[in-house]
Amino acid sequence: MVTPKDLILHEFIGLEVRVAACTNRQLEGLKGTVIDETRNMLTIETPKGEKKLAKQDCTFSFHLPSGEWVKVRGDLLLARPEDRIKKRLRKW
């Protein structure tokens, strides 16, 4: 089960996401579902279509199955999903 403490070690595909902050102010508040993830990008499905977001430029809020929202800086997510899952991270 995904918890706020170990969220960055889990798979994001299928989670609802919201852009909490971004260097591009037009993207702030964008909401959707994560449909793909690469080393540097998250692809989300929004009502207006697919959007690709650079992880490094944004702070994301993920909606967990437990119902809570967890905010994560995008620079902590910079890795391929299969490599990030293997990482051991100190308290983030």
One Martini backbone bead per residue (centre of mass of N, CA, C, O) as a GRO file, in nm:
protein
   92
    1MET     BB    1   0.098   0.035   0.020
    2VAL     BB    2   0.053   0.367  -0.009
    3THR     BB    3   0.250   0.614   0.146
    4PRO     BB    4   0.381   0.914   0.227
    5LYS     BB    5   0.668   0.799   0.301
    6ASP     BB    6   0.680   0.595   0.012
    7LEU     BB    7   0.593   0.728  -0.261
    8ILE     BB    8   0.873   0.763  -0.429
    9LEU     BB    9   0.888   0.427  -0.451
   10HIS     BB   10   0.651   0.431  -0.643
   11GLU     BB   11   0.405   0.407  -0.859
   12PHE     BB   12   0.217   0.658  -1.061
   13ILE     BB   13   0.043   0.504  -1.228
   14GLY     BB   14  -0.303   0.612  -1.171
   15LEU     BB   15  -0.260   0.870  -1.035
   16GLU     BB   16  -0.354   1.153  -0.899
   17VAL     BB   17  -0.274   1.490  -1.018
   18ARG     BB   18  -0.114   1.803  -0.910
   19VAL     BB   19  -0.002   2.125  -0.974
   20ALA     BB   20   0.142   2.329  -0.733
   21ALA     BB   21   0.421   2.397  -0.887
   22CYS     BB   22   0.585   2.620  -1.135
   23THR     BB   23   0.775   2.782  -1.368
   24ASN     BB   24   0.505   2.749  -1.522
   25ARG     BB   25   0.220   2.914  -1.437
   26GLN     BB   26   0.010   2.772  -1.636
   27LEU     BB   27   0.035   2.478  -1.481
   28GLU     BB   28  -0.098   2.558  -1.240
   29GLY     BB   29  -0.356   2.330  -1.135
   30LEU     BB   30  -0.313   2.089  -1.289
   31LYS     BB   31  -0.518   1.802  -1.372
   32GLY     BB   32  -0.483   1.434  -1.331
   33THR     BB   33  -0.361   1.134  -1.483
   34VAL     BB   34  -0.123   0.906  -1.473
   35ILE     BB   35   0.014   0.739  -1.783
   36ASP     BB   36   0.327   0.831  -1.770
   37GLU     BB   37   0.689   0.751  -1.728
   38THR     BB   38   0.999   0.906  -1.703
   39ARG     BB   39   1.285   1.036  -1.607
   40ASN     BB   40   1.170   1.360  -1.677
   41MET     BB   41   0.858   1.266  -1.713
   42LEU     BB   42   0.509   1.346  -1.706
   43THR     BB   43   0.205   1.191  -1.805
   44ILE     BB   44  -0.113   1.348  -1.843
   45GLU     BB   45  -0.461   1.317  -1.808
   46THR     BB   46  -0.686   1.543  -1.935
   47PRO     BB   47  -0.970   1.692  -2.048
   48LYS     BB   48  -0.769   1.824  -2.292
   49GLY     BB   49  -0.548   1.603  -2.259
   50GLU     BB   50  -0.224   1.557  -2.304
   51LYS     BB   51   0.053   1.606  -2.069
   52LYS     BB   52   0.388   1.723  -2.045
   53LEU     BB   53   0.607   1.703  -1.758
   54ALA     BB   54   0.860   1.836  -1.589
   55LYS     BB   55   0.990   1.742  -1.297
   56GLN     BB   56   1.198   1.972  -1.220
   57ASP     BB   57   0.973   2.221  -1.251
   58CYS     BB   58   0.792   2.068  -1.032
   59THR     BB   59   0.517   2.044  -0.802
   60PHE     BB   60   0.349   1.770  -0.658
   61SER     BB   61   0.016   1.630  -0.612
   62PHE     BB   62  -0.085   1.332  -0.460
   63HIS     BB   63  -0.345   1.091  -0.476
   64LEU     BB   64  -0.431   0.869  -0.252
   65PRO     BB   65  -0.618   0.592  -0.169
   66SER     BB   66  -0.669   0.715   0.130
   67GLY     BB   67  -0.725   1.049   0.045
   68GLU     BB   68  -0.454   1.184   0.037
   69TRP     BB   69  -0.231   1.455   0.001
   70VAL     BB   70   0.097   1.471  -0.166
   71LYS     BB   71   0.389   1.658  -0.159
   72VAL     BB   72   0.632   1.678  -0.442
   73ARG     BB   73   0.932   1.720  -0.557
   74GLY     BB   74   1.056   1.667  -0.872
   75ASP     BB   75   1.367   1.623  -0.811
   76LEU     BB   76   1.305   1.346  -0.650
   77LEU     BB   77   1.202   1.193  -0.937
   78LEU     BB   78   1.479   1.171  -1.085
   79ALA     BB   79   1.403   0.880  -1.257
   80ARG     BB   80   1.359   0.586  -1.329
   81PRO     BB   81   1.122   0.393  -1.209
   82GLU     BB   82   1.299   0.131  -1.168
   83ASP     BB   83   1.522   0.293  -1.003
   84ARG     BB   84   1.358   0.441  -0.782
   85ILE     BB   85   1.251   0.183  -0.638
   86LYS     BB   86   1.554   0.095  -0.544
   87LYS     BB   87   1.594   0.320  -0.371
   88ARG     BB   88   1.754   0.483  -0.095
   89LEU     BB   89   1.601   0.714   0.112
   90ARG     BB   90   1.595   0.961   0.282
   91LYS     BB   91   1.443   1.184   0.433
   92TRP     BB   92   1.199   1.394   0.253
   0.00000   0.00000   0.00000
